[in-house]
Structures are given as structure tokens and as C-alpha cells.
């Protein structure tokens, strides 16, 4: 290998090392800056929430909308 090719290869290796360090710093910065958020609950996650709850006619009547008596 000629001297010119070795010099060129060394420069490319230096650039590659610099890019690898830059990537590592960017990954570290991203990991620190973005907090891990929990996703909003899905509809499937509500399964079983109302297990054992009994709704009767009184509950349905109380939930209906009514006009005020004076109208």
C-alpha cells in the first residue's frame, strides 16, 4: 500500500471514529431529554372494570335527561 493510500485510510478512520462518538452523544442526549411516557389506556384495558356492578331501573331513570318543571 502506498503512503498516499495509508494517509487517506487513516483520515477515513478518524472521520468514522468521530461520527461514532457523535452518534453515541446524540443517543445519550435523546435518552436523557425524552421522558418515558406511558401510553393512554386502551379500551381493552377497561375490561373487567365494571365486573360485579349491578345497574337497575332506578339507575337508568336517574341518568335520563329531563326538562325543568317550569317549561
C-alpha positions in Angstrom: 0.0 0.0 0.0 1.3 3.4 -0.9 1.9 6.2 1.6 -0.9 8.2 0.0 -3.4 5.4 0.4 -2.4 4.9 4.0 -2.9 8.5 4.8 -6.2 8.5 3.1 -7.3 5.4 5.0 -6.2 6.9 8.3 -8.3 10.1 7.6 -11.3 8.0 6.8 -10.8 6.0 10.1 -10.6 9.3 12.0 -13.8 10.5 10.4 -15.5 7.2 11.2 -14.4 7.4 14.9 -15.7 11.0 15.1 -19.1 10.0 13.6 -19.4 7.1 16.1 -18.7 9.4 19.0 -21.2 11.9 17.7 -23.8 9.2 17.3 -23.2 8.0 20.9 -23.6 11.5 22.2 -26.8 12.1 20.3 -28.3 8.8 21.6 -27.4 9.8 25.1 -28.9 13.2 24.7 -32.1 11.7 23.3 -32.4 9.2 26.1 -32.0 12.0 28.7 -34.3 14.5 27.1 -37.3 12.4 26.3 -39.1 11.0 29.4 -40.7 7.6 29.1 -44.4 8.3 28.8 -47.0 5.7 29.4 -49.4 5.5 26.5 -53.0 6.4 27.2 -55.1 3.4 28.3 -56.8 1.4 25.6 -60.4 0.3 25.5 -59.3 -3.2 26.1 -57.6 -2.2 29.3 -61.0 -1.3 30.8 -62.2 -4.9 30.6 -63.5 -6.1 34.0 -63.7 -2.6 35.4 -67.5 -2.8 35.9 -67.4 -6.5 36.9 -69.9 -7.2 39.7 -71.6 -3.8 39.4 -75.4 -4.1 39.0 -77.5 -1.4 37.3 -81.2 -1.4 38.0 -84.2 0.6 36.7 -83.6 3.3 39.3 -80.1 4.0 37.9 -81.5 4.2 34.3 -84.2 6.7 35.4 -81.7 8.9 37.3 -79.5 9.0 34.2 -82.2 10.3 31.8 -82.2 14.0 30.9 -85.3 15.9 31.9 -86.7 19.3 31.2 -87.1 21.7 34.1 -90.6 21.6 35.5 -91.4 25.2 34.8 -91.1 24.8 31.0 
